[in-house]
């Protein structure tokens, strides 16, 4: 249906029962997935919207993360930040159990977007959470990435003693992993 006026569309939408609205949003999302299966990246934001209004909130979180990653990749940090914040909010409020890698991606992506918009505190928190998760679940590549990004944020950290402590801890961990690249990265920020 096409409405000539947004108000007419809104009245028609609000007249639907909430359960019926959720069903329609779910069906729209499924139709997009089926019709454009080979080009889903073009529709991450729309799929996140429709799944977010359906009963399938786990898929909404998945698409919010994908939309956030896509936005980060294209330099749209403010949009990425919004997608990741919504993913964090929905997954927490609906008690959605995420696998370790998905949770890691959500925190890492959120931290990247936070850093790009100048929110250093949330960036540090996200990178630290990603670092802890990757370490706990033995995801070495994510651990290295988190450690590098966290060292970049700690370079800007206002508490010098806390930053120095992190750098020493990070260098020690890089040496344990025998990773000269990460060690060099941290030493560079420390210098």
N, C-alpha and C positions, 0 to 999 in steps of 0.2 A: 504494500500500500504506500502511496505517496500522499503526504499531507501538504497543503499549500501554506499552512500556518503551524508553527511549533506548538502553540497553545492547543489547537485542535488535536494534534498528535498526543500531547500530554494528557488531555482529558480522556481520550480513547484508551491510552495506556493505563491510566489510573483506574479506569472502570473495570479492568480485568482483575480477577481474584489473584492474590499473591502467588498461590501455588501454580496457577495457570501461567503467570508471568515467568516463574522459574522454569517451567516445562518448555515454554517457547524459547527462552534464552538458551537452554540446553540443546534444543533441537537446532537452533540457528548455528551454534558453535559446532555441533556435529556435522551439519551440512557443509560448513566452510572447510572443516577438516577433510571431508570426503571429496568435495569438488575441487579443492586446491591443494591436495595432498603433496604435490611436488613443489609447492611454493608457499609453505606455511609461514616462513619467516616474514613474508609481506603482511601477514595477518596476526602476528603475535599480540598486538595491542587490542585488536577487536576480539580475538579469542579470549584474552584475559578478561575483558569487559563482560562478554556474554557468559563465560563460565563463572565469573564472579557473581553474577545475578541469578545463576542456576543453583541447583543443589549439589553440583560437583565442584566444591571448593578446592579439593586437591589439584584438579586440573587448572583451576584459576591461579593457584600459587605457581604451578609449573610455567604457565604462560606469562605470569607477571615477571618471573625470574628471566625467562627468555627475552621478554620485551625490555627489561632492564639491561641485560647483557648487550642486546642489539643497540640500545641507546648509548651505552658506554662506548661501544665499538665505533659509533658514528659521531662521538663527541657531544652528544646531547645529555650532558651531565644532570641538568635539572630534571629532565624527564626520567632518566635512569633512577635518580634518587627517589622520585615519586613512586615508580614501579616497585623498587626494592622495599621502600617503607611500607607500601600496601601489602607486599608479600610477607614481610615480617609480621605485620599486624594481623593479617588473615590467618597465617599459620599458627600464631600464638592464641588468638581468640577462639579458633575452631579446634584447637588441640590436634592439629594435623601432624602426624608423625612423618618426618622427612628422612630419607636415607642420608647417610653421612655426606656423600658428595653433593647432593642437592642443597643441604643445609650449608655446606662449605661455600658453594657457589653463591648462595644468597648473601652470606655475610661478606665475602670477598667483593662481590659486585657492589653491595651497598657501601662498603668502605671506599671503594674506588670513586663512586659517584660523590660521596661525602667530601672526599679530599678535593675533587675537582671544583666543587662549589664553595670551598673554603671552610667547611665544617670539620675542623681538625679533630676536635674531641670525638664526635661520632666516627670519624675515619679511623682513629686510633682504636676505638672500641671494636669496630668491625674487623679490622686487621688482626687485632689480638684474639678475637673469638675465632676467626678463620685459622689463625696459627695454632691455637689450642686444639681445635677440632681436627685439623690435619695431623697434628702430632699424636693425638689420642688414637686416631684411626689409621695411623701409619701411612698417610698419603704423602709420600716424600715430595713429589713435584709441587703439590699445593703448599706444603710446608715451606719449601724454598721460596716460592712466589710470595707467600704471606710474610715471610721473614724479610724479604727484600723491600716490599711495600711498607711494612711496619717500620723498618729502619729509615725510610724516606720521611715518614710522618714524625718519627722521634727526633729527626734533625731539626724540625720546627717546634718541638715540644718546649713549653715555657719552663718546665721544671728540669734544670740541667742535671741534677743528681739522678733523677729518675731516668732520664735519657741515657746518661753514661752507664747506669746499671743495665739498661736494656741492651746497649751496644756490646758490653762485655759478655752478657748472656748470649746474645746473638752470634758473636764471634766464636764463642765456645761451642755452640750448637753447630755452626757451619763447619768447624774443625772436626767435630764428631762425625758429621756426614761426609767429611773429606771433600767438601765443595769449595774450591778456591774462588769460584766466581761469586758466590754468595758472600764469602768472607771478604773479598775485595770490595764488593758493593757496600757492605756494612762499614768497613774501614774507611771508605771514601766519605760516607756521611759522617762518621765519627770525626774524621779530620776536619 
